[in-house]
Amino acid sequence: KQWYQRRVRGHGLKMFDKTFFHPQSPVVDKQKYVDGIVRFIANRRICVEVCLTSNYQTDPGLRENVSSHPLKKFMEEKLSFCLNTDNRTVSQTTMCDEIRLAVDIFNLNRDELWEIISDGFKRSFYARKLRSQEGVPAKDEAVLQPCYRHV
């Protein structure tokens, strides 16, 4: 089968979960299958949308412990991902709220945050046209400052 994905919706919450298979799944080695999907996504730089507030609101497991979100695992596996709001009006959140949440929960430093933000820019739908004209913005304190003042 051909895959033409550029982004993963659904936030990748169960991406590493080998127990998240249908009971009648024909997959024998579930861990190998999960590892293969993760490598496939990583190697093709398919962007995973991470929406912490929405995930917290809709996933019972995260309501008990939001730090169990796989964001750090995404980083360890060198997956391309970006922070998003999902639905700002339903979740009552902003991009700055999502960035602050990620920084606070996962203790992200400036370099990690910059990597996440620049991955989001590089993989955004809107930026495709701009990238060809302007490229990725320089690592600039002014970009991080509005949402990262307390660090």
Sequence and secondary structure as in RCSB ss.txt:
>XXXX:A:sequence
KQWYQRRVRGHGLKMFDKTFFHPQSPVVDKQKYVDGIVRFIANRRICVEVCLTSNYQTDPGLRENVSSHPLKKFM
EEKLSFCLNTDNRTVSQTTMCDEIRLAVDIFNLNRDELWEIISDGFKRSFYARKLRSQEGVPAKDEAVLQPCYRH
V
>XXXX:A:secstr
     SEE GGGTTTT TT S TT   S HHHHHHHHHHHHHHTT EEEE HHHHHHH HHHHH GGGSTHHHHH
HTT  EEE  SSHHHHT  HHHHHHHHHHHHT  HHHHHHHHHHHHHH STHHHHHHHH S    HHHHGGG TT
 
